[in-house]
Amino acid sequence: METERQQNIERLKKSLGATINAMAVTVETRDPYTAGHQRRVADLALAISVEMNLKREQIDSIRMASIDS
């Protein structure tokens, strides 16, 4: 039961990540001047959160939030 629950959580995380990425690509397509900015912000936020030794869940949340900002 617990294994199935964890698998469902992982599937939901992947779906959420794909949705956020699709939204970011859509926004960047409409404004080519800022293309790649969201990805660079996400990469920088990821690097900072890793250096801060945050928990994996926090790092993933920060990365996803920075992609859609």
PDB file of N, CA, C and O in Angstrom:
ATOM      1  N   MET A   1       0.821  -1.185   0.000  1.00  0.00           N
ATOM      2  CA  MET A   1       0.000   0.000   0.000  1.00  0.00           C
ATOM      3  C   MET A   1       0.868   1.253   0.000  1.00  0.00           C
ATOM      4  O   MET A   1       0.613   2.180  -0.769  1.00  0.00           O
ATOM      5  N   GLU A   2       1.885   1.293   0.848  1.00  0.00           N
ATOM      6  CA  GLU A   2       2.776   2.452   0.921  1.00  0.00           C
ATOM      7  C   GLU A   2       3.563   2.634  -0.383  1.00  0.00           C
ATOM      8  O   GLU A   2       3.762   3.761  -0.837  1.00  0.00           O
ATOM      9  N   THR A   3       4.002   1.541  -0.972  1.00  0.00           N
ATOM     10  CA  THR A   3       4.737   1.611  -2.235  1.00  0.00           C
ATOM     11  C   THR A   3       3.861   2.209  -3.332  1.00  0.00           C
ATOM     12  O   THR A   3       4.315   3.043  -4.115  1.00  0.00           O
ATOM     13  N   GLU A   4       2.623   1.782  -3.378  1.00  0.00           N
ATOM     14  CA  GLU A   4       1.687   2.302  -4.375  1.00  0.00           C
ATOM     15  C   GLU A   4       1.449   3.794  -4.153  1.00  0.00           C
ATOM     16  O   GLU A   4       1.368   4.562  -5.111  1.00  0.00           O
ATOM     17  N   ARG A   5       1.339   4.191  -2.920  1.00  0.00           N
ATOM     18  CA  ARG A   5       1.137   5.598  -2.595  1.00  0.00           C
ATOM     19  C   ARG A   5       2.324   6.433  -3.053  1.00  0.00           C
ATOM     20  O   ARG A   5       2.148   7.505  -3.632  1.00  0.00           O
ATOM     21  N   GLN A   6       3.524   5.944  -2.795  1.00  0.00           N
ATOM     22  CA  GLN A   6       4.737   6.651  -3.227  1.00  0.00           C
ATOM     23  C   GLN A   6       4.812   6.753  -4.752  1.00  0.00           C
ATOM     24  O   GLN A   6       5.218   7.782  -5.293  1.00  0.00           O
ATOM     25  N   GLN A   7       4.422   5.689  -5.430  1.00  0.00           N
ATOM     26  CA  GLN A   7       4.426   5.708  -6.893  1.00  0.00           C
ATOM     27  C   GLN A   7       3.426   6.735  -7.418  1.00  0.00           C
ATOM     28  O   GLN A   7       3.710   7.443  -8.384  1.00  0.00           O
ATOM     29  N   ASN A   8       2.265   6.816  -6.788  1.00  0.00           N
ATOM     30  CA  ASN A   8       1.261   7.796  -7.193  1.00  0.00           C
ATOM     31  C   ASN A   8       1.767   9.221  -6.969  1.00  0.00           C
ATOM     32  O   ASN A   8       1.546  10.103  -7.798  1.00  0.00           O
ATOM     33  N   ILE A   9       2.434   9.433  -5.859  1.00  0.00           N
ATOM     34  CA  ILE A   9       3.001  10.756  -5.577  1.00  0.00           C
ATOM     35  C   ILE A   9       4.038  11.124  -6.631  1.00  0.00           C
ATOM     36  O   ILE A   9       4.051  12.256  -7.114  1.00  0.00           O
ATOM     37  N   GLU A  10       4.897  10.194  -6.988  1.00  0.00           N
ATOM     38  CA  GLU A  10       5.917  10.454  -8.005  1.00  0.00           C
ATOM     39  C   GLU A  10       5.285  10.770  -9.359  1.00  0.00           C
ATOM     40  O   GLU A  10       5.751  11.658 -10.073  1.00  0.00           O
ATOM     41  N   ARG A  11       4.225  10.044  -9.712  1.00  0.00           N
ATOM     42  CA  ARG A  11       3.525  10.319 -10.977  1.00  0.00           C
ATOM     43  C   ARG A  11       2.913  11.714 -10.967  1.00  0.00           C
ATOM     44  O   ARG A  11       2.976  12.434 -11.964  1.00  0.00           O
ATOM     45  N   LEU A  12       2.323  12.093  -9.841  1.00  0.00           N
ATOM     46  CA  LEU A  12       1.744  13.425  -9.724  1.00  0.00           C
ATOM     47  C   LEU A  12       2.816  14.508  -9.828  1.00  0.00           C
ATOM     48  O   LEU A  12       2.597  15.534 -10.473  1.00  0.00           O
ATOM     49  N   LYS A  13       3.960  14.293  -9.206  1.00  0.00           N
ATOM     50  CA  LYS A  13       5.056  15.253  -9.288  1.00  0.00           C
ATOM     51  C   LYS A  13       5.529  15.424 -10.724  1.00  0.00           C
ATOM     52  O   LYS A  13       5.779  16.541 -11.177  1.00  0.00           O
ATOM     53  N   LYS A  14       5.650  14.306 -11.438  1.00  0.00           N
ATOM     54  CA  LYS A  14       6.078  14.371 -12.838  1.00  0.00           C
ATOM     55  C   LYS A  14       5.044  15.102 -13.689  1.00  0.00           C
ATOM     56  O   LYS A  14       5.401  15.896 -14.559  1.00  0.00           O
ATOM     57  N   SER A  15       3.781  14.837 -13.441  1.00  0.00           N
ATOM     58  CA  SER A  15       2.721  15.522 -14.178  1.00  0.00           C
ATOM     59  C   SER A  15       2.730  17.017 -13.897  1.00  0.00           C
ATOM     60  O   SER A  15       2.589  17.827 -14.813  1.00  0.00           O
ATOM     61  N   LEU A  16       2.894  17.376 -12.648  1.00  0.00           N
ATOM     62  CA  LEU A  16       2.954  18.786 -12.277  1.00  0.00           C
ATOM     63  C   LEU A  16       4.148  19.460 -12.938  1.00  0.00           C
ATOM     64  O   LEU A  16       4.024  20.563 -13.469  1.00  0.00           O
ATOM     65  N   GLY A  17       5.282  18.816 -12.909  1.00  0.00           N
ATOM     66  CA  GLY A  17       6.482  19.360 -13.543  1.00  0.00           C
ATOM     67  C   GLY A  17       6.293  19.553 -15.036  1.00  0.00           C
ATOM     68  O   GLY A  17       6.703  20.574 -15.588  1.00  0.00           O
ATOM     69  N   ALA A  18       5.678  18.587 -15.691  1.00  0.00           N
ATOM     70  CA  ALA A  18       5.422  18.696 -17.132  1.00  0.00           C
ATOM     71  C   ALA A  18       4.463  19.837 -17.434  1.00  0.00           C
ATOM     72  O   ALA A  18       4.637  20.550 -18.422  1.00  0.00           O
ATOM     73  N   THR A  19       3.462  20.011 -16.599  1.00  0.00           N
ATOM     74  CA  THR A  19       2.500  21.098 -16.786  1.00  0.00           C
ATOM     75  C   THR A  19       3.177  22.452 -16.628  1.00  0.00           C
ATOM     76  O   THR A  19       2.954  23.359 -17.431  1.00  0.00           O
ATOM     77  N   ILE A  20       3.990  22.589 -15.611  1.00  0.00           N
ATOM     78  CA  ILE A  20       4.698  23.851 -15.381  1.00  0.00           C
ATOM     79  C   ILE A  20       5.648  24.146 -16.532  1.00  0.00           C
ATOM     80  O   ILE A  20       5.734  25.285 -16.991  1.00  0.00           O
ATOM     81  N   ASN A  21       6.363  23.126 -17.002  1.00  0.00           N
ATOM     82  CA  ASN A  21       7.262  23.332 -18.137  1.00  0.00           C
ATOM     83  C   ASN A  21       6.494  23.748 -19.388  1.00  0.00           C
ATOM     84  O   ASN A  21       6.947  24.615 -20.134  1.00  0.00           O
ATOM     85  N   ALA A  22       5.345  23.140 -19.619  1.00  0.00           N
ATOM     86  CA  ALA A  22       4.530  23.509 -20.784  1.00  0.00           C
ATOM     87  C   ALA A  22       4.077  24.958 -20.686  1.00  0.00           C
ATOM     88  O   ALA A  22       4.072  25.674 -21.687  1.00  0.00           O
ATOM     89  N   MET A  23       3.704  25.389 -19.509  1.00  0.00           N
ATOM     90  CA  MET A  23       3.297  26.784 -19.312  1.00  0.00           C
ATOM     91  C   MET A  23       4.471  27.728 -19.572  1.00  0.00           C
ATOM     92  O   MET A  23       4.304  28.768 -20.210  1.00  0.00           O
ATOM     93  N   ALA A  24       5.638  27.373 -19.088  1.00  0.00           N
ATOM     94  CA  ALA A  24       6.819  28.216 -19.281  1.00  0.00           C
ATOM     95  C   ALA A  24       7.174  28.321 -20.760  1.00  0.00           C
ATOM     96  O   ALA A  24       7.501  29.404 -21.245  1.00  0.00           O
ATOM     97  N   VAL A  25       7.111  27.216 -21.469  1.00  0.00           N
ATOM     98  CA  VAL A  25       7.408  27.228 -22.912  1.00  0.00           C
ATOM     99  C   VAL A  25       6.401  28.091 -23.655  1.00  0.00           C
ATOM    100  O   VAL A  25       6.766  28.830 -24.569  1.00  0.00           O
ATOM    101  N   THR A  26       5.143  28.000 -23.269  1.00  0.00           N
ATOM    102  CA  THR A  26       4.101  28.809 -23.900  1.00  0.00           C
ATOM    103  C   THR A  26       4.367  30.295 -23.694  1.00  0.00           C
ATOM    104  O   THR A  26       4.258  31.086 -24.631  1.00  0.00           O
ATOM    105  N   VAL A  27       4.712  30.668 -22.482  1.00  0.00           N
ATOM    106  CA  VAL A  27       4.994  32.072 -22.186  1.00  0.00           C
ATOM    107  C   VAL A  27       6.212  32.544 -22.974  1.00  0.00           C
ATOM    108  O   VAL A  27       6.201  33.635 -23.544  1.00  0.00           O
ATOM    109  N   GLU A  28       7.250  31.736 -23.005  1.00  0.00           N
ATOM    110  CA  GLU A  28       8.465  32.119 -23.718  1.00  0.00           C
ATOM    111  C   GLU A  28       8.236  32.205 -25.223  1.00  0.00           C
ATOM    112  O   GLU A  28       8.882  33.007 -25.896  1.00  0.00           O
ATOM    113  N   THR A  29       7.344  31.407 -25.753  1.00  0.00           N
ATOM    114  CA  THR A  29       7.033  31.451 -27.180  1.00  0.00           C
ATOM    115  C   THR A  29       6.384  32.782 -27.536  1.00  0.00           C
ATOM    116  O   THR A  29       6.626  33.331 -28.611  1.00  0.00           O
ATOM    117  N   ARG A  30       5.576  33.287 -26.647  1.00  0.00           N
ATOM    118  CA  ARG A  30       4.902  34.558 -26.887  1.00  0.00           C
ATOM    119  C   ARG A  30       5.848  35.740 -26.769  1.00  0.00           C
ATOM    120  O   ARG A  30       5.576  36.801 -27.331  1.00  0.00           O
ATOM    121  N   ASP A  31       6.958  35.582 -26.048  1.00  0.00           N
ATOM    122  CA  ASP A  31       7.906  36.678 -25.869  1.00  0.00           C
ATOM    123  C   ASP A  31       9.331  36.163 -26.074  1.00  0.00           C
ATOM    124  O   ASP A  31      10.021  35.858 -25.101  1.00  0.00           O
ATOM    125  N   PRO A  32       9.776  36.062 -27.322  1.00  0.00           N
ATOM    126  CA  PRO A  32      11.102  35.494 -27.606  1.00  0.00           C
ATOM    127  C   PRO A  32      12.259  36.302 -27.001  1.00  0.00           C
ATOM    128  O   PRO A  32      13.360  35.777 -26.835  1.00  0.00           O
ATOM    129  N   TYR A  33      12.012  37.572 -26.673  1.00  0.00           N
ATOM    130  CA  TYR A  33      13.047  38.411 -26.082  1.00  0.00           C
ATOM    131  C   TYR A  33      13.533  37.837 -24.753  1.00  0.00           C
ATOM    132  O   TYR A  33      14.716  37.930 -24.428  1.00  0.00           O
ATOM    133  N   THR A  34      12.636  37.258 -24.004  1.00  0.00           N
ATOM    134  CA  THR A  34      13.002  36.711 -22.691  1.00  0.00           C
ATOM    135  C   THR A  34      13.152  35.191 -22.710  1.00  0.00           C
ATOM    136  O   THR A  34      13.205  34.559 -21.655  1.00  0.00           O
ATOM    137  N   ALA A  35      13.218  34.610 -23.892  1.00  0.00           N
ATOM    138  CA  ALA A  35      13.337  33.149 -24.004  1.00  0.00           C
ATOM    139  C   ALA A  35      14.546  32.652 -23.218  1.00  0.00           C
ATOM    140  O   ALA A  35      15.639  33.208 -23.328  1.00  0.00           O
ATOM    141  N   GLY A  36      14.348  31.637 -22.450  1.00  0.00           N
ATOM    142  CA  GLY A  36      15.412  31.037 -21.661  1.00  0.00           C
ATOM    143  C   GLY A  36      15.582  31.655 -20.281  1.00  0.00           C
ATOM    144  O   GLY A  36      16.258  31.085 -19.425  1.00  0.00           O
ATOM    145  N   HIS A  37      14.972  32.816 -20.059  1.00  0.00           N
ATOM    146  CA  HIS A  37      15.134  33.489 -18.763  1.00  0.00           C
ATOM    147  C   HIS A  37      14.603  32.631 -17.620  1.00  0.00           C
ATOM    148  O   HIS A  37      15.265  32.481 -16.592  1.00  0.00           O
ATOM    149  N   GLN A  38      13.422  32.075 -17.796  1.00  0.00           N
ATOM    150  CA  GLN A  38      12.828  31.273 -16.719  1.00  0.00           C
ATOM    151  C   GLN A  38      13.696  30.064 -16.405  1.00  0.00           C
ATOM    152  O   GLN A  38      13.848  29.698 -15.240  1.00  0.00           O
ATOM    153  N   ARG A  39      14.262  29.446 -17.420  1.00  0.00           N
ATOM    154  CA  ARG A  39      15.125  28.279 -17.195  1.00  0.00           C
ATOM    155  C   ARG A  39      16.387  28.700 -16.440  1.00  0.00           C
ATOM    156  O   ARG A  39      16.831  27.991 -15.536  1.00  0.00           O
ATOM    157  N   ARG A  40      16.963  29.838 -16.802  1.00  0.00           N
ATOM    158  CA  ARG A  40      18.168  30.304 -16.110  1.00  0.00           C
ATOM    159  C   ARG A  40      17.859  30.654 -14.655  1.00  0.00           C
ATOM    160  O   ARG A  40      18.659  30.362 -13.766  1.00  0.00           O
ATOM    161  N   VAL A  41      16.719  31.268 -14.408  1.00  0.00           N
ATOM    162  CA  VAL A  41      16.308  31.582 -13.040  1.00  0.00           C
ATOM    163  C   VAL A  41      16.150  30.287 -12.241  1.00  0.00           C
ATOM    164  O   VAL A  41      16.599  30.197 -11.098  1.00  0.00           O
ATOM    165  N   ALA A  42      15.515  29.298 -12.845  1.00  0.00           N
ATOM    166  CA  ALA A  42      15.312  28.015 -12.166  1.00  0.00           C
ATOM    167  C   ALA A  42      16.647  27.340 -11.869  1.00  0.00           C
ATOM    168  O   ALA A  42      16.832  26.781 -10.788  1.00  0.00           O
ATOM    169  N   ASP A  43      17.578  27.389 -12.823  1.00  0.00           N
ATOM    170  CA  ASP A  43      18.899  26.782 -12.600  1.00  0.00           C
ATOM    171  C   ASP A  43      19.645  27.476 -11.461  1.00  0.00           C
ATOM    172  O   ASP A  43      20.273  26.822 -10.629  1.00  0.00           O
ATOM    173  N   LEU A  44      19.568  28.797 -11.434  1.00  0.00           N
ATOM    174  CA  LEU A  44      20.232  29.546 -10.374  1.00  0.00           C
ATOM    175  C   LEU A  44      19.592  29.262  -9.009  1.00  0.00           C
ATOM    176  O   LEU A  44      20.297  29.066  -8.018  1.00  0.00           O
ATOM    177  N   ALA A  45      18.267  29.239  -8.963  1.00  0.00           N
ATOM    178  CA  ALA A  45      17.563  28.939  -7.712  1.00  0.00           C
ATOM    179  C   ALA A  45      17.904  27.529  -7.229  1.00  0.00           C
ATOM    180  O   ALA A  45      18.075  27.295  -6.033  1.00  0.00           O
ATOM    181  N   LEU A  46      17.999  26.600  -8.172  1.00  0.00           N
ATOM    182  CA  LEU A  46      18.359  25.223  -7.832  1.00  0.00           C
ATOM    183  C   LEU A  46      19.765  25.176  -7.223  1.00  0.00           C
ATOM    184  O   LEU A  46      19.976  24.537  -6.192  1.00  0.00           O
ATOM    185  N   ALA A  47      20.713  25.846  -7.854  1.00  0.00           N
ATOM    186  CA  ALA A  47      22.090  25.844  -7.358  1.00  0.00           C
ATOM    187  C   ALA A  47      22.177  26.456  -5.960  1.00  0.00           C
ATOM    188  O   ALA A  47      22.886  25.947  -5.092  1.00  0.00           O
ATOM    189  N   ILE A  48      21.453  27.544  -5.756  1.00  0.00           N
ATOM    190  CA  ILE A  48      21.472  28.192  -4.438  1.00  0.00           C
ATOM    191  C   ILE A  48      20.872  27.278  -3.374  1.00  0.00           C
ATOM    192  O   ILE A  48      21.422  27.150  -2.280  1.00  0.00           O
ATOM    193  N   SER A  49      19.755  26.649  -3.692  1.00  0.00           N
ATOM    194  CA  SER A  49      19.103  25.784  -2.700  1.00  0.00           C
ATOM    195  C   SER A  49      19.944  24.555  -2.374  1.00  0.00           C
ATOM    196  O   SER A  49      19.919  24.066  -1.245  1.00  0.00           O
ATOM    197  N   VAL A  50      20.689  24.053  -3.359  1.00  0.00           N
ATOM    198  CA  VAL A  50      21.586  22.920  -3.101  1.00  0.00           C
ATOM    199  C   VAL A  50      22.720  23.364  -2.174  1.00  0.00           C
ATOM    200  O   VAL A  50      23.069  22.655  -1.230  1.00  0.00           O
ATOM    201  N   GLU A  51      23.296  24.544  -2.450  1.00  0.00           N
ATOM    202  CA  GLU A  51      24.370  25.070  -1.600  1.00  0.00           C
ATOM    203  C   GLU A  51      23.895  25.313  -0.168  1.00  0.00           C
ATOM    204  O   GLU A  51      24.677  25.227   0.779  1.00  0.00           O
ATOM    205  N   MET A  52      22.610  25.615  -0.024  1.00  0.00           N
ATOM    206  CA  MET A  52      22.050  25.840   1.313  1.00  0.00           C
ATOM    207  C   MET A  52      21.736  24.531   2.029  1.00  0.00           C
ATOM    208  O   MET A  52      21.291  24.540   3.177  1.00  0.00           O
ATOM    209  N   ASN A  53      21.967  23.407   1.355  1.00  0.00           N
ATOM    210  CA  ASN A  53      21.707  22.077   1.911  1.00  0.00           C
ATOM    211  C   ASN A  53      20.247  21.892   2.320  1.00  0.00           C
ATOM    212  O   ASN A  53      19.952  21.312   3.365  1.00  0.00           O
ATOM    213  N   LEU A  54      19.344  22.391   1.488  1.00  0.00           N
ATOM    214  CA  LEU A  54      17.923  22.206   1.766  1.00  0.00           C
ATOM    215  C   LEU A  54      17.518  20.765   1.470  1.00  0.00           C
ATOM    216  O   LEU A  54      18.234  20.032   0.787  1.00  0.00           O
ATOM    217  N   LYS A  55      16.377  20.380   1.986  1.00  0.00           N
ATOM    218  CA  LYS A  55      15.856  19.041   1.739  1.00  0.00           C
ATOM    219  C   LYS A  55      15.436  18.922   0.273  1.00  0.00           C
ATOM    220  O   LYS A  55      15.094  19.920  -0.362  1.00  0.00           O
ATOM    221  N   ARG A  56      15.464  17.711  -0.257  1.00  0.00           N
ATOM    222  CA  ARG A  56      15.138  17.442  -1.655  1.00  0.00           C
ATOM    223  C   ARG A  56      13.760  18.003  -2.006  1.00  0.00           C
ATOM    224  O   ARG A  56      13.589  18.575  -3.083  1.00  0.00           O
ATOM    225  N   GLU A  57      12.782  17.849  -1.124  1.00  0.00           N
ATOM    226  CA  GLU A  57      11.431  18.338  -1.400  1.00  0.00           C
ATOM    227  C   GLU A  57      11.425  19.858  -1.541  1.00  0.00           C
ATOM    228  O   GLU A  57      10.735  20.407  -2.401  1.00  0.00           O
ATOM    229  N   GLN A  58      12.199  20.533  -0.691  1.00  0.00           N
ATOM    230  CA  GLN A  58      12.287  21.990  -0.762  1.00  0.00           C
ATOM    231  C   GLN A  58      12.964  22.429  -2.065  1.00  0.00           C
ATOM    232  O   GLN A  58      12.524  23.374  -2.718  1.00  0.00           O
ATOM    233  N   ILE A  59      14.026  21.735  -2.424  1.00  0.00           N
ATOM    234  CA  ILE A  59      14.747  22.056  -3.655  1.00  0.00           C
ATOM    235  C   ILE A  59      13.833  21.899  -4.857  1.00  0.00           C
ATOM    236  O   ILE A  59      13.801  22.770  -5.727  1.00  0.00           O
ATOM    237  N   ASP A  60      13.096  20.808  -4.917  1.00  0.00           N
ATOM    238  CA  ASP A  60      12.176  20.579  -6.031  1.00  0.00           C
ATOM    239  C   ASP A  60      11.094  21.652  -6.093  1.00  0.00           C
ATOM    240  O   ASP A  60      10.731  22.116  -7.174  1.00  0.00           O
ATOM    241  N   SER A  61      10.584  22.039  -4.937  1.00  0.00           N
ATOM    242  CA  SER A  61       9.548  23.078  -4.895  1.00  0.00           C
ATOM    243  C   SER A  61      10.089  24.421  -5.368  1.00  0.00           C
ATOM    244  O   SER A  61       9.419  25.136  -6.112  1.00  0.00           O
ATOM    245  N   ILE A  62      11.277  24.758  -4.946  1.00  0.00           N
ATOM    246  CA  ILE A  62      11.905  26.015  -5.364  1.00  0.00           C
ATOM    247  C   ILE A  62      12.138  26.016  -6.864  1.00  0.00           C
ATOM    248  O   ILE A  62      11.878  27.015  -7.534  1.00  0.00           O
ATOM    249  N   ARG A  63      12.620  24.919  -7.389  1.00  0.00           N
ATOM    250  CA  ARG A  63      12.877  24.826  -8.831  1.00  0.00           C
ATOM    251  C   ARG A  63      11.594  25.010  -9.615  1.00  0.00           C
ATOM    252  O   ARG A  63      11.559  25.780 -10.575  1.00  0.00           O
ATOM    253  N   MET A  64      10.546  24.319  -9.223  1.00  0.00           N
ATOM    254  CA  MET A  64       9.274  24.423  -9.935  1.00  0.00           C
ATOM    255  C   MET A  64       8.695  25.833  -9.830  1.00  0.00           C
ATOM    256  O   MET A  64       8.178  26.370 -10.810  1.00  0.00           O
ATOM    257  N   ALA A  65       8.782  26.421  -8.660  1.00  0.00           N
ATOM    258  CA  ALA A  65       8.239  27.770  -8.474  1.00  0.00           C
ATOM    259  C   ALA A  65       9.007  28.781  -9.315  1.00  0.00           C
ATOM    260  O   ALA A  65       8.414  29.720  -9.844  1.00  0.00           O
ATOM    261  N   SER A  66      10.308  28.603  -9.444  1.00  0.00           N
ATOM    262  CA  SER A  66      11.094  29.579 -10.192  1.00  0.00           C
ATOM    263  C   SER A  66      10.911  29.444 -11.695  1.00  0.00           C
ATOM    264  O   SER A  66      11.135  30.409 -12.425  1.00  0.00           O
ATOM    265  N   ILE A  67      10.515  28.289 -12.171  1.00  0.00           N
ATOM    266  CA  ILE A  67      10.257  28.115 -13.608  1.00  0.00           C
ATOM    267  C   ILE A  67       9.038  28.934 -14.010  1.00  0.00           C
ATOM    268  O   ILE A  67       9.008  29.516 -15.094  1.00  0.00           O
ATOM    269  N   ASP A  68       8.052  28.980 -13.156  1.00  0.00           N
ATOM    270  CA  ASP A  68       6.783  29.628 -13.498  1.00  0.00           C
ATOM    271  C   ASP A  68       6.730  31.078 -13.025  1.00  0.00           C
ATOM    272  O   ASP A  68       5.664  31.692 -13.056  1.00  0.00           O
ATOM    273  N   SER A  69       7.837  31.626 -12.596  1.00  0.00           N
ATOM    274  CA  SER A  69       7.786  32.999 -12.099  1.00  0.00           C
ATOM    275  C   SER A  69       8.024  34.018 -13.196  1.00  0.00           C
ATOM    276  O   SER A  69       8.012  35.221 -12.935  1.00  0.00           O
TER     277      SER A  69
END
